[in-house]
Amino acid sequence: MPPQPHTGAVTWVDDVLASEPTARRAPSLLNSQPVVLRRGVEHLEVCWDPARTLSVLDPDGDQLWLSLGAFVEALVLAAAENAVGVTVESSYDPARHRFAVLRPGRPRAPRYTAEELRNRVSGTGRFATPYPSLHEVAELARAAELPAGVRVLAWEHARADALAEQAHRWLFGTPEPRRELRAWVRPGADDGIEPEALGLPPWRASLFLAAGGTVAEAMGDVLGGHPRGVGTLAALVDDEGRGGPVRLGVLGGALLRLGLQAIRHGLRLQSLPHLTACPATRDDMARLVAESDAPGRVAAVVRVGVPEHEPPLSRRRPTPVEVALPPM
């Protein structure tokens, strides 16, 4: 029988949806917020809006699965504050744009509080020196209790700065990624990113906005320039190397926990998707992982540090809620 319209009685689905304003604080690629929730009688589907996916900055779809996994982790965490238990079932269906199905379960004691999630901010702008050491980043990963087969690999500043500069030049100096980025720089909007998140000096950010993403090739280097205050660069590495929506969803939850743990340490994280999208830096990072203690696949790259100026709490739009589709 197809799911029936909501009758007005309070159900488990309503109890979970009451936590959505907190769960929407989960990170997503360029704050694109791709999640769509579909409510059934006794279940909730976590789906995505294809119009909120990126093709150039997320060529393999990895960042989409990370974003969806982070949202699921945040929703489970937020619901637990109200003693609402959630069981997560992987239910990837590309035809329906469905990622997972949530059903009633036992409440769990989350490691992080809903208040920490509500106040979560990403690092933007320059990070102050001294940057976190490789040992500090390793301690951060240990405290976040990452899943089995997931580790954080950080690099010395000389290597990190070279990678960041290469990816910045590709991002701002190549038409396709530059246009896609520009579409999500939305000052004052309830989605997308603020100009400060670009990591550019104010005059360069103003030039980027004024040009509307159609900067001449010669201006790409002026915009990208030499990034400053990058902080410590670290990669979330999947030692299993499988990839795919289900596994990357698990890593998305880990990425959220890593960011919350960083805040407890007085640090901030900012995802740098252009480092995994840029072909040259993606290849460089694969080589660096191969040279480390264990092989693996880079799922995401973040920079870690203390912002020179505390970033504001970014805006969030309400997550769309629809009625679940009938079975095919």
C-alpha positions in Angstrom: 0.0 0.0 0.0 1.4 3.4 -0.8 2.2 5.7 2.1 -0.7 7.7 3.3 -0.7 11.5 3.8 0.1 12.6 7.3 -3.0 12.7 9.4 -1.9 15.1 12.1 -1.2 12.6 14.9 2.3 12.8 16.4 4.4 9.9 15.1 8.0 8.8 15.3 8.6 10.5 11.9 7.4 13.8 13.5 9.7 13.3 16.4 12.7 12.9 14.1 11.7 15.8 11.9 11.6 18.0 15.1 15.4 17.6 15.1 15.8 18.8 11.5 16.7 22.4 12.4 19.7 21.1 14.3 20.6 18.4 11.8 20.8 20.9 8.9 23.9 22.3 10.6 25.8 19.4 9.1 28.4 20.3 6.5 27.8 19.9 2.7 29.9 20.7 -0.4 29.9 24.5 -0.8 26.9 24.5 1.7 24.8 23.3 -1.2 22.5 21.4 1.2 21.4 18.7 -1.2 19.3 16.7 1.2 15.6 16.1 0.6 13.6 14.1 3.2 10.6 12.0 2.2 8.3 10.9 5.0 6.5 7.6 5.1 4.1 6.2 7.8 6.9 4.8 9.9 10.0 5.6 8.1 12.0 8.6 6.7 13.9 8.5 3.4 17.1 10.5 3.0 17.3 11.6 -0.6 19.1 14.2 -2.6 18.2 17.0 -5.1 20.1 16.5 -8.4 19.9 20.3 -8.9 22.1 20.7 -5.9 25.0 18.5 -7.0 28.2 19.6 -8.6 29.9 18.1 -11.6 33.3 19.8 -11.8 34.1 20.2 -8.1 32.7 16.7 -7.4 33.5 14.7 -10.5 33.0 11.3 -8.8 30.1 12.2 -6.6 32.2 11.6 -3.5 31.4 14.9 -1.8 27.7 14.3 -2.3 27.8 11.0 -0.4 30.0 12.6 2.3 27.4 15.4 2.6 24.5 13.0 2.9 26.4 10.8 5.4 27.1 13.9 7.5 23.5 14.9 7.5 22.4 11.4 8.6 25.0 11.4 11.4 23.7 14.9 12.5 20.1 13.8 12.5 20.7 10.7 14.6 22.8 12.9 17.0 20.1 15.6 17.2 17.3 13.1 17.7 19.1 11.4 20.5 18.9 14.7 22.5 15.1 14.1 22.6 15.5 10.4 23.4 14.4 9.4 19.9 16.2 6.4 18.5 17.0 6.1 14.8 18.2 3.0 12.8 19.9 3.8 9.5 19.5 1.4 6.6 21.6 1.9 3.5 19.1 2.1 0.6 20.9 3.6 -2.3 18.6 4.0 -5.3 19.9 6.4 -8.0 16.6 6.3 -9.9 14.8 7.7 -6.9 17.7 9.8 -5.7 17.5 7.9 -2.4 20.5 7.4 -0.1 19.2 5.8 3.1 16.1 4.9 5.0 15.6 5.8 8.7 13.4 3.7 11.0 12.7 3.6 14.7 15.5 2.3 16.9 17.1 2.5 20.3 18.3 5.9 21.4 22.1 6.0 21.6 24.2 8.2 23.8 26.0 10.4 21.2 29.6 11.5 21.8 28.7 15.1 20.8 25.8 17.2 21.9 23.1 18.8 19.9 24.2 22.2 21.2 27.7 21.6 19.8 26.2 20.8 16.4 24.0 23.9 16.5 27.0 26.1 17.1 29.3 24.3 14.6 31.2 26.7 12.3 33.7 26.0 9.5 37.1 27.7 9.3 37.2 30.5 6.8 39.8 33.2 6.0 43.4 33.0 7.2 44.5 30.6 9.9 46.8 32.1 12.5 50.3 30.7 13.1 51.6 28.5 14.6 49.5 25.9 12.7 48.6 22.7 14.4 51.4 20.1 14.4 51.0 16.7 12.7 50.9 15.3 16.2 48.0 17.5 17.2 46.1 16.5 14.0 46.7 12.8 14.9 45.4 13.4 18.4 42.4 15.1 17.0 41.6 12.1 14.8 42.2 9.7 17.7 39.7 11.6 19.9 37.1 11.6 17.1 37.0 7.8 17.2 37.0 7.3 13.4 35.5 4.1 12.0 37.7 1.1 11.3 39.7 1.5 8.2 39.5 5.4 8.2 42.5 7.6 9.1 43.7 11.1 8.9 46.9 11.9 7.0 48.4 15.3 7.5 51.3 17.0 5.7 54.1 19.3 6.6 53.6 22.9 5.6 56.0 22.9 2.6 54.1 20.1 1.0 50.7 21.4 2.0 51.2 24.9 0.7 52.4 23.6 -2.6 49.3 21.4 -3.0 46.9 24.2 -1.9 48.5 26.7 -4.3 48.3 24.3 -7.2 44.6 23.6 -6.5 43.8 27.3 -6.0 45.3 28.1 -9.4 43.3 25.4 -11.1 40.1 26.6 -9.3 40.4 30.2 -10.2 42.3 30.0 -13.4 40.1 27.3 -15.2 36.7 28.4 -16.5 34.6 25.4 -15.6 35.4 25.1 -11.9 35.5 28.9 -11.5 31.9 29.2 -12.9 30.6 26.3 -10.7 32.2 27.9 -7.6 30.8 31.3 -8.5 27.3 29.9 -8.7 27.5 29.0 -5.0 29.0 32.2 -3.7 25.8 33.8 -2.4 26.3 36.6 0.1 23.6 36.7 2.7 21.7 33.7 1.3 20.5 30.7 3.3 22.6 28.3 1.2 25.9 28.5 -0.6 29.0 30.2 0.9 30.0 33.7 1.8 32.8 35.5 -0.1 35.1 35.1 3.0 35.0 31.3 2.6 36.9 31.7 -0.7 40.1 32.4 1.3 40.8 35.5 -0.8 41.8 38.9 0.3 38.7 41.2 0.3 39.7 43.0 -2.9 40.2 39.7 -4.8 36.9 38.4 -3.5 35.2 41.6 -4.7 36.8 41.2 -8.1 35.6 37.6 -8.3 32.1 38.6 -7.5 32.0 41.5 -9.8 33.3 39.4 -12.7 30.4 37.0 -12.3 32.7 34.0 -12.8 33.7 35.1 -16.4 37.2 36.2 -15.5 39.6 36.3 -18.3 42.3 33.6 -18.2 45.0 36.1 -17.4 43.0 37.1 -14.3 42.8 33.6 -12.9 46.3 33.9 -11.4 45.5 37.2 -9.9 42.5 35.7 -8.2 44.0 32.4 -7.1 47.4 34.0 -6.2 49.3 32.4 -3.5 47.0 31.3 -0.7 48.0 32.5 2.7 47.1 31.2 6.1 46.1 27.8 4.8 46.8 26.0 8.1 47.6 22.3 8.4 46.4 20.3 5.4 44.9 16.8 6.2 43.2 14.1 4.2 40.5 11.7 5.4 41.8 8.4 4.0 39.8 5.3 3.5 42.2 2.4 3.9 39.7 0.0 2.3 39.7 2.1 -0.8 36.2 1.0 -1.9 34.5 4.3 -2.3 30.8 4.2 -3.3 27.8 5.9 -1.7 27.5 3.6 1.4 31.1 3.7 2.4 31.5 7.4 1.8 28.3 8.0 3.8 30.1 6.4 6.8 33.1 8.7 6.1 30.8 11.7 6.0 29.7 10.9 9.5 33.3 10.7 10.5 34.1 14.0 8.9 31.3 15.7 10.9 32.7 14.2 14.2 36.2 15.3 13.3 35.0 18.8 12.9 33.1 18.8 16.2 36.1 17.4 17.9 38.3 20.1 16.4 36.1 22.8 17.9 36.5 21.1 21.3 40.3 21.6 20.8 39.8 25.3 19.9 40.4 24.5 16.2 38.3 24.8 13.0 38.1 22.7 9.9 37.3 23.8 6.4 36.8 21.3 3.5 38.8 21.9 0.4 36.9 20.0 -2.4 39.1 21.5 -5.1 42.0 19.5 -3.9 40.2 16.2 -4.7 38.7 17.7 -7.9 41.8 19.1 -9.4 43.4 16.3 -11.5 47.0 17.3 -10.6 46.6 17.5 -6.8 44.4 14.4 -6.8 47.2 12.5 -8.4 49.8 14.0 -6.0 47.8 13.1 -3.0 47.3 9.5 -4.2 51.1 9.2 -4.5 51.6 10.7 -1.0 49.1 8.2 0.5 50.9 5.3 -1.4 54.1 6.5 0.3 52.6 6.5 3.8 52.3 3.6 6.2 49.3 2.1 4.5 47.6 2.4 1.1 44.2 4.0 0.8 41.9 6.4 -1.0 41.6 10.1 -0.2 37.9 10.9 0.4 38.2 14.5 1.5 40.8 17.1 2.3 40.4 19.7 5.0 42.6 22.4 6.5 42.9 22.7 10.2 43.8 25.7 12.3 42.7 28.7 14.4 41.0 31.5 12.3 42.5 34.9 12.7 38.9 36.0 13.0 36.2 33.7 14.3 33.8 32.8 11.4 30.1 33.6 11.8 27.5 30.9 12.0 26.5 30.2 8.4 22.9 30.3 7.4 20.9 27.2 6.6 17.7 26.7 4.7 15.0 24.3 6.0 15.4 20.8 4.5 12.6 20.1 2.1 10.2 17.4 3.3 8.0 15.5 0.8 5.7 12.5 1.0 7.6 9.2 0.2 7.0 7.8 -3.3 5.1 4.5 -3.6 7.2 1.4 -4.4 8.0 0.8 -8.0 
